[in-house]
Amino acid sequence: MNNLIITGKDFKLTPSLKAYVSKKMGKLDEFSSVRILEAKVELDVDHNQKSGLIYRTEMSVQLPGTIFKAGQKAYNMREAIDLCLPKLTEQVMKYKDKSLTRKKGHHQHLSE
């Protein structure tokens, strides 16, 4: 995914974590026939909390005409990423299905 912006807030974003996010977000790009204009991933650590769900991931994907967002907290950063991505994927798939349904309906109407 060429148009992916990954940022880290309140912690050092490592190359391996960046690669992990890129790989995961690339899967979204692979199965979606809808053109992703831009994707953003913000990774954050809540330093006010000493334990628990202190790692947060916020993801957004811009498609033609809309933006989808998802967020998730977890016990570690990779888990937060893994839990957030299915939420975003579901939104993109619904959009894709809705777009395909409209196109099919439109073409059927024209051929009648």
Gaussian input, Z-matrix of N, CA and C with variables (Angstrom, degrees):
# hf/3-21g

backbone

0 1
 N
 C     1     B1
 C     2     B2     1     A1
 N     3     B3     2     A2     1     D1
 C     4     B4     3     A3     2     D2
 C     5     B5     4     A4     3     D3
 N     6     B6     5     A5     4     D4
 C     7     B7     6     A6     5     D5
 C     8     B8     7     A7     6     D6
 N     9     B9     8     A8     7     D7
 C    10    B10     9     A9     8     D8
 C    11    B11    10    A10     9     D9
 N    12    B12    11    A11    10    D10
 C    13    B13    12    A12    11    D11
 C    14    B14    13    A13    12    D12
 N    15    B15    14    A14    13    D13
 C    16    B16    15    A15    14    D14
 C    17    B17    16    A16    15    D15
 N    18    B18    17    A17    16    D16
 C    19    B19    18    A18    17    D17
 C    20    B20    19    A19    18    D18
 N    21    B21    20    A20    19    D19
 C    22    B22    21    A21    20    D20
 C    23    B23    22    A22    21    D21
 N    24    B24    23    A23    22    D22
 C    25    B25    24    A24    23    D23
 C    26    B26    25    A25    24    D24
 N    27    B27    26    A26    25    D25
 C    28    B28    27    A27    26    D26
 C    29    B29    28    A28    27    D27
 N    30    B30    29    A29    28    D28
 C    31    B31    30    A30    29    D29
 C    32    B32    31    A31    30    D30
 N    33    B33    32    A32    31    D31
 C    34    B34    33    A33    32    D32
 C    35    B35    34    A34    33    D33
 N    36    B36    35    A35    34    D34
 C    37    B37    36    A36    35    D35
 C    38    B38    37    A37    36    D36
 N    39    B39    38    A38    37    D37
 C    40    B40    39    A39    38    D38
 C    41    B41    40    A40    39    D39
 N    42    B42    41    A41    40    D40
 C    43    B43    42    A42    41    D41
 C    44    B44    43    A43    42    D42
 N    45    B45    44    A44    43    D43
 C    46    B46    45    A45    44    D44
 C    47    B47    46    A46    45    D45
 N    48    B48    47    A47    46    D46
 C    49    B49    48    A48    47    D47
 C    50    B50    49    A49    48    D48
 N    51    B51    50    A50    49    D49
 C    52    B52    51    A51    50    D50
 C    53    B53    52    A52    51    D51
 N    54    B54    53    A53    52    D52
 C    55    B55    54    A54    53    D53
 C    56    B56    55    A55    54    D54
 N    57    B57    56    A56    55    D55
 C    58    B58    57    A57    56    D56
 C    59    B59    58    A58    57    D57
 N    60    B60    59    A59    58    D58
 C    61    B61    60    A60    59    D59
 C    62    B62    61    A61    60    D60
 N    63    B63    62    A62    61    D61
 C    64    B64    63    A63    62    D62
 C    65    B65    64    A64    63    D63
 N    66    B66    65    A65    64    D64
 C    67    B67    66    A66    65    D65
 C    68    B68    67    A67    66    D66
 N    69    B69    68    A68    67    D67
 C    70    B70    69    A69    68    D68
 C    71    B71    70    A70    69    D69
 N    72    B72    71    A71    70    D70
 C    73    B73    72    A72    71    D71
 C    74    B74    73    A73    72    D72
 N    75    B75    74    A74    73    D73
 C    76    B76    75    A75    74    D74
 C    77    B77    76    A76    75    D75
 N    78    B78    77    A77    76    D76
 C    79    B79    78    A78    77    D77
 C    80    B80    79    A79    78    D78
 N    81    B81    80    A80    79    D79
 C    82    B82    81    A81    80    D80
 C    83    B83    82    A82    81    D81
 N    84    B84    83    A83    82    D82
 C    85    B85    84    A84    83    D83
 C    86    B86    85    A85    84    D84
 N    87    B87    86    A86    85    D85
 C    88    B88    87    A87    86    D86
 C    89    B89    88    A88    87    D87
 N    90    B90    89    A89    88    D88
 C    91    B91    90    A90    89    D89
 C    92    B92    91    A91    90    D90
 N    93    B93    92    A92    91    D91
 C    94    B94    93    A93    92    D92
 C    95    B95    94    A94    93    D93
 N    96    B96    95    A95    94    D94
 C    97    B97    96    A96    95    D95
 C    98    B98    97    A97    96    D96
 N    99    B99    98    A98    97    D97
 C   100   B100    99    A99    98    D98
 C   101   B101   100   A100    99    D99
 N   102   B102   101   A101   100   D100
 C   103   B103   102   A102   101   D101
 C   104   B104   103   A103   102   D102
 N   105   B105   104   A104   103   D103
 C   106   B106   105   A105   104   D104
 C   107   B107   106   A106   105   D105
 N   108   B108   107   A107   106   D106
 C   109   B109   108   A108   107   D107
 C   110   B110   109   A109   108   D108
 N   111   B111   110   A110   109   D109
 C   112   B112   111   A111   110   D110
 C   113   B113   112   A112   111   D111
 N   114   B114   113   A113   112   D112
 C   115   B115   114   A114   113   D113
 C   116   B116   115   A115   114   D114
 N   117   B117   116   A116   115   D115
 C   118   B118   117   A117   116   D116
 C   119   B119   118   A118   117   D117
 N   120   B120   119   A119   118   D118
 C   121   B121   120   A120   119   D119
 C   122   B122   121   A121   120   D120
 N   123   B123   122   A122   121   D121
 C   124   B124   123   A123   122   D122
 C   125   B125   124   A124   123   D123
 N   126   B126   125   A125   124   D124
 C   127   B127   126   A126   125   D125
 C   128   B128   127   A127   126   D126
 N   129   B129   128   A128   127   D127
 C   130   B130   129   A129   128   D128
 C   131   B131   130   A130   129   D129
 N   132   B132   131   A131   130   D130
 C   133   B133   132   A132   131   D131
 C   134   B134   133   A133   132   D132
 N   135   B135   134   A134   133   D133
 C   136   B136   135   A135   134   D134
 C   137   B137   136   A136   135   D135
 N   138   B138   137   A137   136   D136
 C   139   B139   138   A138   137   D137
 C   140   B140   139   A139   138   D138
 N   141   B141   140   A140   139   D139
 C   142   B142   141   A141   140   D140
 C   143   B143   142   A142   141   D141
 N   144   B144   143   A143   142   D142
 C   145   B145   144   A144   143   D143
 C   146   B146   145   A145   144   D144
 N   147   B147   146   A146   145   D145
 C   148   B148   147   A147   146   D146
 C   149   B149   148   A148   147   D147
 N   150   B150   149   A149   148   D148
 C   151   B151   150   A150   149   D149
 C   152   B152   151   A151   150   D150
 N   153   B153   152   A152   151   D151
 C   154   B154   153   A153   152   D152
 C   155   B155   154   A154   153   D153
 N   156   B156   155   A155   154   D154
 C   157   B157   156   A156   155   D155
 C   158   B158   157   A157   156   D156
 N   159   B159   158   A158   157   D157
 C   160   B160   159   A159   158   D158
 C   161   B161   160   A160   159   D159
 N   162   B162   161   A161   160   D160
 C   163   B163   162   A162   161   D161
 C   164   B164   163   A163   162   D162
 N   165   B165   164   A164   163   D163
 C   166   B166   165   A165   164   D164
 C   167   B167   166   A166   165   D165
 N   168   B168   167   A167   166   D166
 C   169   B169   168   A168   167   D167
 C   170   B170   169   A169   168   D168
 N   171   B171   170   A170   169   D169
 C   172   B172   171   A171   170   D170
 C   173   B173   172   A172   171   D171
 N   174   B174   173   A173   172   D172
 C   175   B175   174   A174   173   D173
 C   176   B176   175   A175   174   D174
 N   177   B177   176   A176   175   D175
 C   178   B178   177   A177   176   D176
 C   179   B179   178   A178   177   D177
 N   180   B180   179   A179   178   D178
 C   181   B181   180   A180   179   D179
 C   182   B182   181   A181   180   D180
 N   183   B183   182   A182   181   D181
 C   184   B184   183   A183   182   D182
 C   185   B185   184   A184   183   D183
 N   186   B186   185   A185   184   D184
 C   187   B187   186   A186   185   D185
 C   188   B188   187   A187   186   D186
 N   189   B189   188   A188   187   D187
 C   190   B190   189   A189   188   D188
 C   191   B191   190   A190   189   D189
 N   192   B192   191   A191   190   D190
 C   193   B193   192   A192   191   D191
 C   194   B194   193   A193   192   D192
 N   195   B195   194   A194   193   D193
 C   196   B196   195   A195   194   D194
 C   197   B197   196   A196   195   D195
 N   198   B198   197   A197   196   D196
 C   199   B199   198   A198   197   D197
 C   200   B200   199   A199   198   D198
 N   201   B201   200   A200   199   D199
 C   202   B202   201   A201   200   D200
 C   203   B203   202   A202   201   D201
 N   204   B204   203   A203   202   D202
 C   205   B205   204   A204   203   D203
 C   206   B206   205   A205   204   D204
 N   207   B207   206   A206   205   D205
 C   208   B208   207   A207   206   D206
 C   209   B209   208   A208   207   D207
 N   210   B210   209   A209   208   D208
 C   211   B211   210   A210   209   D209
 C   212   B212   211   A211   210   D210
 N   213   B213   212   A212   211   D211
 C   214   B214   213   A213   212   D212
 C   215   B215   214   A214   213   D213
 N   216   B216   215   A215   214   D214
 C   217   B217   216   A216   215   D215
 C   218   B218   217   A217   216   D216
 N   219   B219   218   A218   217   D217
 C   220   B220   219   A219   218   D218
 C   221   B221   220   A220   219   D219
 N   222   B222   221   A221   220   D220
 C   223   B223   222   A222   221   D221
 C   224   B224   223   A223   222   D222
 N   225   B225   224   A224   223   D223
 C   226   B226   225   A225   224   D224
 C   227   B227   226   A226   225   D225
 N   228   B228   227   A227   226   D226
 C   229   B229   228   A228   227   D227
 C   230   B230   229   A229   228   D228
 N   231   B231   230   A230   229   D229
 C   232   B232   231   A231   230   D230
 C   233   B233   232   A232   231   D231
 N   234   B234   233   A233   232   D232
 C   235   B235   234   A234   233   D233
 C   236   B236   235   A235   234   D234
 N   237   B237   236   A236   235   D235
 C   238   B238   237   A237   236   D236
 C   239   B239   238   A238   237   D237
 N   240   B240   239   A239   238   D238
 C   241   B241   240   A240   239   D239
 C   242   B242   241   A241   240   D240
 N   243   B243   242   A242   241   D241
 C   244   B244   243   A243   242   D242
 C   245   B245   244   A244   243   D243
 N   246   B246   245   A245   244   D244
 C   247   B247   246   A246   245   D245
 C   248   B248   247   A247   246   D246
 N   249   B249   248   A248   247   D247
 C   250   B250   249   A249   248   D248
 C   251   B251   250   A250   249   D249
 N   252   B252   251   A251   250   D250
 C   253   B253   252   A252   251   D251
 C   254   B254   253   A253   252   D252
 N   255   B255   254   A254   253   D253
 C   256   B256   255   A255   254   D254
 C   257   B257   256   A256   255   D255
 N   258   B258   257   A257   256   D256
 C   259   B259   258   A258   257   D257
 C   260   B260   259   A259   258   D258
 N   261   B261   260   A260   259   D259
 C   262   B262   261   A261   260   D260
 C   263   B263   262   A262   261   D261
 N   264   B264   263   A263   262   D262
 C   265   B265   264   A264   263   D263
 C   266   B266   265   A265   264   D264
 N   267   B267   266   A266   265   D265
 C   268   B268   267   A267   266   D266
 C   269   B269   268   A268   267   D267
 N   270   B270   269   A269   268   D268
 C   271   B271   270   A270   269   D269
 C   272   B272   271   A271   270   D270
 N   273   B273   272   A272   271   D271
 C   274   B274   273   A273   272   D272
 C   275   B275   274   A274   273   D273
 N   276   B276   275   A275   274   D274
 C   277   B277   276   A276   275   D275
 C   278   B278   277   A277   276   D276
 N   279   B279   278   A278   277   D277
 C   280   B280   279   A279   278   D278
 C   281   B281   280   A280   279   D279
 N   282   B282   281   A281   280   D280
 C   283   B283   282   A282   281   D281
 C   284   B284   283   A283   282   D282
 N   285   B285   284   A284   283   D283
 C   286   B286   285   A285   284   D284
 C   287   B287   286   A286   285   D285
 N   288   B288   287   A287   286   D286
 C   289   B289   288   A288   287   D287
 C   290   B290   289   A289   288   D288
 N   291   B291   290   A290   289   D289
 C   292   B292   291   A291   290   D290
 C   293   B293   292   A292   291   D291
 N   294   B294   293   A293   292   D292
 C   295   B295   294   A294   293   D293
 C   296   B296   295   A295   294   D294
 N   297   B297   296   A296   295   D295
 C   298   B298   297   A297   296   D296
 C   299   B299   298   A298   297   D297
 N   300   B300   299   A299   298   D298
 C   301   B301   300   A300   299   D299
 C   302   B302   301   A301   300   D300
 N   303   B303   302   A302   301   D301
 C   304   B304   303   A303   302   D302
 C   305   B305   304   A304   303   D303
 N   306   B306   305   A305   304   D304
 C   307   B307   306   A306   305   D305
 C   308   B308   307   A307   306   D306
 N   309   B309   308   A308   307   D307
 C   310   B310   309   A309   308   D308
 C   311   B311   310   A310   309   D309
 N   312   B312   311   A311   310   D310
 C   313   B313   312   A312   311   D311
 C   314   B314   313   A313   312   D312
 N   315   B315   314   A314   313   D313
 C   316   B316   315   A315   314   D314
 C   317   B317   316   A316   315   D315
 N   318   B318   317   A317   316   D316
 C   319   B319   318   A318   317   D317
 C   320   B320   319   A319   318   D318
 N   321   B321   320   A320   319   D319
 C   322   B322   321   A321   320   D320
 C   323   B323   322   A322   321   D321
 N   324   B324   323   A323   322   D322
 C   325   B325   324   A324   323   D323
 C   326   B326   325   A325   324   D324
 N   327   B327   326   A326   325   D325
 C   328   B328   327   A327   326   D326
 C   329   B329   328   A328   327   D327
 N   330   B330   329   A329   328   D328
 C   331   B331   330   A330   329   D329
 C   332   B332   331   A331   330   D330
 N   333   B333   332   A332   331   D331
 C   334   B334   333   A333   332   D332
 C   335   B335   334   A334   333   D333

   B1=1.4513
   B2=1.5288
   B3=1.3119
   B4=1.4681
   B5=1.5196
   B6=1.2971
   B7=1.4511
   B8=1.5311
   B9=1.3244
   B10=1.4571
   B11=1.5245
   B12=1.3342
   B13=1.4594
   B14=1.5232
   B15=1.3236
   B16=1.4630
   B17=1.5237
   B18=1.3292
   B19=1.4572
   B20=1.5210
   B21=1.3158
   B22=1.4562
   B23=1.5125
   B24=1.3170
   B25=1.4599
   B26=1.5311
   B27=1.2993
   B28=1.4654
   B29=1.5236
   B30=1.3223
   B31=1.4634
   B32=1.5246
   B33=1.3236
   B34=1.4619
   B35=1.5338
   B36=1.2991
   B37=1.4620
   B38=1.5242
   B39=1.3202
   B40=1.4661
   B41=1.5327
   B42=1.3305
   B43=1.4715
   B44=1.5373
   B45=1.3295
   B46=1.4692
   B47=1.5310
   B48=1.3226
   B49=1.4669
   B50=1.5304
   B51=1.3277
   B52=1.4693
   B53=1.5246
   B54=1.3298
   B55=1.4666
   B56=1.5213
   B57=1.3174
   B58=1.4660
   B59=1.5333
   B60=1.3320
   B61=1.4648
   B62=1.5233
   B63=1.3182
   B64=1.4745
   B65=1.5191
   B66=1.3247
   B67=1.4664
   B68=1.5297
   B69=1.3263
   B70=1.4687
   B71=1.5282
   B72=1.3183
   B73=1.4659
   B74=1.5224
   B75=1.3180
   B76=1.4644
   B77=1.5115
   B78=1.3258
   B79=1.4669
   B80=1.5242
   B81=1.3159
   B82=1.4634
   B83=1.5228
   B84=1.2886
   B85=1.4644
   B86=1.5316
   B87=1.3438
   B88=1.4638
   B89=1.5225
   B90=1.3359
   B91=1.4615
   B92=1.5162
   B93=1.3049
   B94=1.4560
   B95=1.5250
   B96=1.3239
   B97=1.4596
   B98=1.5328
   B99=1.3228
   B100=1.4603
   B101=1.5274
   B102=1.3043
   B103=1.4697
   B104=1.5267
   B105=1.3319
   B106=1.4651
   B107=1.5197
   B108=1.3384
   B109=1.4549
   B110=1.5208
   B111=1.3404
   B112=1.4603
   B113=1.5202
   B114=1.3133
   B115=1.4571
   B116=1.5261
   B117=1.3333
   B118=1.4612
   B119=1.5198
   B120=1.3233
   B121=1.4574
   B122=1.5238
   B123=1.3316
   B124=1.4599
   B125=1.5184
   B126=1.3104
   B127=1.4563
   B128=1.5236
   B129=1.3218
   B130=1.4576
   B131=1.5241
   B132=1.3222
   B133=1.4607
   B134=1.5230
   B135=1.3302
   B136=1.4630
   B137=1.5297
   B138=1.3245
   B139=1.4647
   B140=1.5298
   B141=1.3177
   B142=1.4669
   B143=1.5256
   B144=1.3139
   B145=1.4559
   B146=1.5181
   B147=1.3151
   B148=1.4707
   B149=1.5272
   B150=1.3281
   B151=1.4648
   B152=1.5226
   B153=1.3106
   B154=1.4680
   B155=1.5159
   B156=1.3144
   B157=1.4676
   B158=1.5285
   B159=1.3143
   B160=1.4690
   B161=1.5286
   B162=1.3199
   B163=1.4646
   B164=1.5193
   B165=1.3397
   B166=1.4618
   B167=1.5226
   B168=1.3177
   B169=1.4616
   B170=1.5206
   B171=1.3180
   B172=1.4716
   B173=1.5210
   B174=1.3292
   B175=1.4685
   B176=1.5158
   B177=1.3247
   B178=1.4659
   B179=1.5268
   B180=1.3156
   B181=1.4640
   B182=1.5241
   B183=1.3235
   B184=1.4576
   B185=1.5179
   B186=1.3299
   B187=1.4612
   B188=1.5225
   B189=1.3208
   B190=1.4607
   B191=1.5392
   B192=1.3107
   B193=1.4634
   B194=1.5132
   B195=1.3389
   B196=1.4697
   B197=1.5289
   B198=1.3219
   B199=1.4649
   B200=1.5181
   B201=1.3129
   B202=1.4627
   B203=1.5183
   B204=1.3457
   B205=1.4609
   B206=1.5186
   B207=1.3374
   B208=1.4620
   B209=1.5205
   B210=1.3155
   B211=1.4563
   B212=1.5144
   B213=1.3221
   B214=1.4540
   B215=1.5217
   B216=1.3389
   B217=1.4628
   B218=1.5209
   B219=1.3377
   B220=1.4654
   B221=1.5229
   B222=1.3331
   B223=1.4570
   B224=1.5217
   B225=1.3474
   B226=1.4666
   B227=1.5271
   B228=1.3270
   B229=1.4628
   B230=1.5293
   B231=1.3088
   B232=1.4715
   B233=1.5259
   B234=1.3046
   B235=1.4698
   B236=1.5317
   B237=1.3222
   B238=1.4713
   B239=1.5279
   B240=1.3261
   B241=1.4706
   B242=1.5272
   B243=1.3310
   B244=1.4673
   B245=1.5305
   B246=1.3199
   B247=1.4651
   B248=1.5272
   B249=1.3084
   B250=1.4674
   B251=1.5268
   B252=1.3001
   B253=1.4656
   B254=1.5283
   B255=1.3452
   B256=1.4688
   B257=1.5350
   B258=1.3150
   B259=1.4682
   B260=1.5224
   B261=1.3137
   B262=1.4635
   B263=1.5282
   B264=1.3104
   B265=1.4654
   B266=1.5235
   B267=1.3157
   B268=1.4678
   B269=1.5260
   B270=1.3157
   B271=1.4686
   B272=1.5271
   B273=1.3339
   B274=1.4718
   B275=1.5294
   B276=1.3304
   B277=1.4640
   B278=1.5342
   B279=1.3219
   B280=1.4688
   B281=1.5287
   B282=1.3299
   B283=1.4593
   B284=1.5265
   B285=1.3352
   B286=1.4607
   B287=1.5296
   B288=1.3472
   B289=1.4627
   B290=1.5207
   B291=1.3201
   B292=1.4609
   B293=1.5298
   B294=1.3240
   B295=1.4696
   B296=1.5185
   B297=1.3314
   B298=1.4624
   B299=1.5211
   B300=1.3283
   B301=1.4612
   B302=1.5256
   B303=1.3205
   B304=1.4695
   B305=1.5211
   B306=1.3447
   B307=1.4688
   B308=1.5211
   B309=1.3311
   B310=1.4661
   B311=1.5181
   B312=1.3159
   B313=1.4585
   B314=1.5010
   B315=1.3207
   B316=1.4654
   B317=1.5251
   B318=1.3209
   B319=1.4633
   B320=1.5282
   B321=1.3200
   B322=1.4527
   B323=1.5156
   B324=1.3133
   B325=1.4469
   B326=1.5348
   B327=1.3134
   B328=1.4581
   B329=1.5206
   B330=1.3358
   B331=1.4499
   B332=1.5415
   B333=1.3182
   B334=1.4698
   B335=1.5116
   A1=107.61
   A2=116.45
   A3=121.79
   A4=113.91
   A5=116.97
   A6=122.07
   A7=111.84
   A8=116.98
   A9=123.17
   A10=109.41
   A11=115.89
   A12=122.31
   A13=107.68
   A14=116.60
   A15=122.00
   A16=107.91
   A17=116.57
   A18=120.63
   A19=110.30
   A20=115.00
   A21=121.97
   A22=108.87
   A23=116.52
   A24=121.26
   A25=107.95
   A26=116.70
   A27=123.22
   A28=114.12
   A29=118.38
   A30=121.78
   A31=109.17
   A32=116.19
   A33=121.25
   A34=109.40
   A35=115.37
   A36=122.04
   A37=108.55
   A38=117.04
   A39=121.36
   A40=110.99
   A41=116.83
   A42=119.98
   A43=112.13
   A44=118.00
   A45=119.46
   A46=111.08
   A47=117.71
   A48=120.47
   A49=110.47
   A50=116.80
   A51=120.75
   A52=110.23
   A53=116.54
   A54=121.00
   A55=110.71
   A56=117.04
   A57=121.74
   A58=110.47
   A59=116.46
   A60=121.04
   A61=110.38
   A62=117.16
   A63=121.32
   A64=111.48
   A65=115.97
   A66=120.66
   A67=110.45
   A68=116.84
   A69=121.38
   A70=111.35
   A71=117.14
   A72=120.76
   A73=110.88
   A74=117.61
   A75=121.93
   A76=111.76
   A77=116.50
   A78=120.80
   A79=110.40
   A80=116.25
   A81=120.60
   A82=109.60
   A83=115.98
   A84=122.30
   A85=111.26
   A86=117.34
   A87=122.20
   A88=113.22
   A89=116.73
   A90=118.12
   A91=113.69
   A92=117.43
   A93=119.96
   A94=109.71
   A95=116.44
   A96=119.66
   A97=110.54
   A98=116.30
   A99=121.29
   A100=107.85
   A101=116.64
   A102=121.08
   A103=110.34
   A104=115.52
   A105=121.10
   A106=107.61
   A107=115.89
   A108=120.53
   A109=111.27
   A110=115.33
   A111=120.32
   A112=109.55
   A113=116.19
   A114=121.99
   A115=108.18
   A116=115.97
   A117=121.15
   A118=108.80
   A119=115.40
   A120=121.66
   A121=107.21
   A122=115.17
   A123=120.49
   A124=108.50
   A125=115.68
   A126=122.25
   A127=107.84
   A128=116.54
   A129=120.74
   A130=110.18
   A131=115.67
   A132=122.03
   A133=107.60
   A134=116.70
   A135=122.00
   A136=108.56
   A137=116.19
   A138=120.68
   A139=112.37
   A140=117.88
   A141=121.11
   A142=111.57
   A143=116.74
   A144=122.98
   A145=108.77
   A146=117.22
   A147=120.65
   A148=112.82
   A149=117.88
   A150=120.42
   A151=109.41
   A152=114.95
   A153=120.53
   A154=111.78
   A155=115.03
   A156=121.19
   A157=109.76
   A158=116.07
   A159=119.56
   A160=113.07
   A161=117.67
   A162=121.35
   A163=109.56
   A164=115.54
   A165=120.17
   A166=110.19
   A167=115.60
   A168=122.84
   A169=108.45
   A170=116.13
   A171=122.95
   A172=106.83
   A173=115.95
   A174=120.92
   A175=109.62
   A176=115.56
   A177=119.79
   A178=108.43
   A179=114.26
   A180=121.56
   A181=107.48
   A182=115.35
   A183=120.25
   A184=108.89
   A185=114.96
   A186=122.64
   A187=107.56
   A188=118.31
   A189=119.08
   A190=110.80
   A191=116.19
   A192=121.15
   A193=116.38
   A194=119.38
   A195=119.27
   A196=111.58
   A197=115.24
   A198=122.63
   A199=107.86
   A200=116.65
   A201=122.24
   A202=108.79
   A203=115.25
   A204=120.22
   A205=109.93
   A206=114.56
   A207=121.11
   A208=107.96
   A209=115.65
   A210=120.43
   A211=109.79
   A212=115.72
   A213=119.82
   A214=109.94
   A215=115.88
   A216=122.20
   A217=108.36
   A218=115.80
   A219=119.93
   A220=110.10
   A221=115.12
   A222=122.38
   A223=113.09
   A224=117.03
   A225=120.42
   A226=108.36
   A227=116.17
   A228=120.87
   A229=112.84
   A230=117.55
   A231=119.42
   A232=111.29
   A233=116.54
   A234=120.50
   A235=110.14
   A236=117.13
   A237=120.87
   A238=110.47
   A239=116.46
   A240=121.13
   A241=109.85
   A242=115.75
   A243=120.81
   A244=112.54
   A245=117.87
   A246=121.17
   A247=112.02
   A248=116.72
   A249=121.56
   A250=112.21
   A251=116.89
   A252=121.20
   A253=114.13
   A254=120.33
   A255=118.82
   A256=113.19
   A257=117.23
   A258=120.21
   A259=110.47
   A260=115.77
   A261=120.70
   A262=110.74
   A263=116.15
   A264=122.00
   A265=110.81
   A266=116.39
   A267=120.45
   A268=111.25
   A269=116.79
   A270=120.38
   A271=111.22
   A272=115.98
   A273=120.56
   A274=110.39
   A275=116.99
   A276=120.60
   A277=111.47
   A278=117.46
   A279=120.21
   A280=110.61
   A281=116.13
   A282=121.31
   A283=110.30
   A284=115.39
   A285=121.22
   A286=110.41
   A287=116.48
   A288=120.78
   A289=111.42
   A290=116.28
   A291=120.69
   A292=110.22
   A293=116.62
   A294=121.14
   A295=111.10
   A296=117.04
   A297=120.90
   A298=111.46
   A299=116.84
   A300=121.16
   A301=110.51
   A302=115.94
   A303=119.86
   A304=110.90
   A305=116.13
   A306=119.75
   A307=110.83
   A308=117.71
   A309=121.05
   A310=110.22
   A311=116.57
   A312=120.70
   A313=111.83
   A314=116.30
   A315=122.10
   A316=110.17
   A317=118.23
   A318=121.13
   A319=111.40
   A320=117.23
   A321=119.95
   A322=110.96
   A323=116.08
   A324=120.15
   A325=111.15
   A326=116.34
   A327=120.14
   A328=112.57
   A329=117.69
   A330=119.80
   A331=112.74
   A332=117.02
   A333=119.93
   A334=112.29
   D1=114.68
   D2=-175.81
   D3=-76.16
   D4=-29.03
   D5=-172.23
   D6=-103.62
   D7=45.46
   D8=-176.88
   D9=-106.67
   D10=126.92
   D11=177.97
   D12=-113.98
   D13=120.13
   D14=-179.11
   D15=-117.16
   D16=125.16
   D17=178.72
   D18=-127.80
   D19=149.79
   D20=175.80
   D21=-116.59
   D22=134.76
   D23=-178.52
   D24=-117.96
   D25=125.91
   D26=177.00
   D27=67.94
   D28=19.80
   D29=172.99
   D30=-162.17
   D31=163.91
   D32=-179.37
   D33=-83.24
   D34=121.43
   D35=178.99
   D36=-80.65
   D37=113.38
   D38=-176.90
   D39=-83.21
   D40=155.34
   D41=176.45
   D42=-59.39
   D43=-36.44
   D44=-179.25
   D45=-68.75
   D46=-35.35
   D47=177.24
   D48=-70.46
   D49=-38.58
   D50=175.61
   D51=-61.32
   D52=-43.68
   D53=179.37
   D54=-64.19
   D55=-38.69
   D56=178.93
   D57=-62.49
   D58=-46.05
   D59=178.67
   D60=-63.51
   D61=-44.27
   D62=179.50
   D63=-59.44
   D64=-43.60
   D65=179.86
   D66=-63.33
   D67=-46.21
   D68=-179.06
   D69=-64.81
   D70=-45.00
   D71=-179.54
   D72=-69.26
   D73=-28.86
   D74=177.16
   D75=-62.00
   D76=-32.39
   D77=178.09
   D78=-64.75
   D79=-35.45
   D80=177.50
   D81=-63.94
   D82=-40.09
   D83=179.26
   D84=-67.79
   D85=-35.25
   D86=-176.84
   D87=-65.22
   D88=-48.07
   D89=-173.50
   D90=-91.85
   D91=-4.78
   D92=179.71
   D93=-97.53
   D94=122.83
   D95=177.16
   D96=-83.01
   D97=-7.66
   D98=177.64
   D99=-80.02
   D100=135.19
   D101=-177.85
   D102=-73.72
   D103=120.81
   D104=177.15
   D105=-86.37
   D106=118.33
   D107=-177.85
   D108=-77.52
   D109=-41.14
   D110=-179.81
   D111=-158.78
   D112=144.65
   D113=176.20
   D114=-130.13
   D115=136.80
   D116=178.75
   D117=-126.81
   D118=138.94
   D119=176.25
   D120=-131.87
   D121=122.64
   D122=176.58
   D123=-114.11
   D124=124.99
   D125=179.57
   D126=-109.07
   D127=135.98
   D128=-172.16
   D129=-143.09
   D130=148.35
   D131=174.73
   D132=-120.98
   D133=126.84
   D134=178.76
   D135=-84.04
   D136=102.61
   D137=-177.72
   D138=-80.41
   D139=-9.13
   D140=177.23
   D141=-76.35
   D142=-22.86
   D143=177.85
   D144=-100.78
   D145=138.01
   D146=-178.20
   D147=-87.31
   D148=-28.36
   D149=-179.17
   D150=-152.84
   D151=175.25
   D152=179.95
   D153=93.70
   D154=-144.63
   D155=-176.61
   D156=-82.60
   D157=76.17
   D158=-175.52
   D159=-100.12
   D160=-10.52
   D161=-179.82
   D162=-98.80
   D163=128.67
   D164=-174.79
   D165=-126.11
   D166=139.18
   D167=175.15
   D168=-124.05
   D169=130.51
   D170=172.82
   D171=-120.89
   D172=126.37
   D173=179.63
   D174=-123.49
   D175=143.76
   D176=173.07
   D177=-140.29
   D178=145.84
   D179=179.08
   D180=-131.37
   D181=127.00
   D182=177.28
   D183=-100.56
   D184=120.94
   D185=175.49
   D186=-112.41
   D187=166.71
   D188=178.30
   D189=-55.51
   D190=114.39
   D191=175.60
   D192=88.79
   D193=-2.23
   D194=-177.65
   D195=-159.95
   D196=161.49
   D197=175.07
   D198=-129.91
   D199=133.34
   D200=176.46
   D201=-112.16
   D202=142.14
   D203=-179.20
   D204=-133.58
   D205=149.94
   D206=175.22
   D207=-149.38
   D208=149.59
   D209=178.38
   D210=-141.57
   D211=153.90
   D212=-178.99
   D213=-157.21
   D214=143.99
   D215=173.12
   D216=-112.22
   D217=150.44
   D218=-179.87
   D219=-156.43
   D220=179.29
   D221=-179.49
   D222=-78.10
   D223=-21.87
   D224=173.61
   D225=-145.31
   D226=163.15
   D227=-171.29
   D228=-65.93
   D229=-43.01
   D230=-179.30
   D231=-64.00
   D232=-36.12
   D233=176.97
   D234=-65.48
   D235=-41.42
   D236=178.00
   D237=-61.27
   D238=-40.56
   D239=177.79
   D240=-64.69
   D241=-47.32
   D242=-178.11
   D243=-64.39
   D244=-31.11
   D245=179.40
   D246=-81.12
   D247=-28.76
   D248=-177.26
   D249=-78.68
   D250=-39.38
   D251=-174.45
   D252=-58.32
   D253=-42.97
   D254=178.38
   D255=-60.78
   D256=-33.66
   D257=177.66
   D258=-63.43
   D259=-44.21
   D260=179.65
   D261=-68.98
   D262=-41.25
   D263=178.85
   D264=-58.91
   D265=-43.76
   D266=-179.83
   D267=-60.70
   D268=-42.09
   D269=179.43
   D270=-63.87
   D271=-43.57
   D272=-179.56
   D273=-65.07
   D274=-40.90
   D275=-179.94
   D276=-65.33
   D277=-40.38
   D278=176.69
   D279=-61.86
   D280=-41.60
   D281=178.28
   D282=-62.47
   D283=-44.90
   D284=-179.88
   D285=-61.91
   D286=-47.36
   D287=179.82
   D288=-61.70
   D289=-41.02
   D290=179.47
   D291=-64.87
   D292=-40.76
   D293=178.49
   D294=-63.99
   D295=-43.90
   D296=179.67
   D297=-65.28
   D298=-39.81
   D299=178.78
   D300=-62.31
   D301=-43.46
   D302=178.88
   D303=-62.47
   D304=-44.21
   D305=-178.67
   D306=-64.21
   D307=-44.26
   D308=179.82
   D309=-62.96
   D310=-44.85
   D311=179.32
   D312=-62.27
   D313=-39.38
   D314=-179.90
   D315=-66.17
   D316=-43.07
   D317=-179.51
   D318=-69.90
   D319=-37.02
   D320=177.56
   D321=-64.38
   D322=-39.78
   D323=179.74
   D324=-64.97
   D325=-38.41
   D326=-179.94
   D327=-69.23
   D328=-30.01
   D329=-176.12
   D330=-86.00
   D331=-7.45
   D332=-179.74
   D333=-77.00

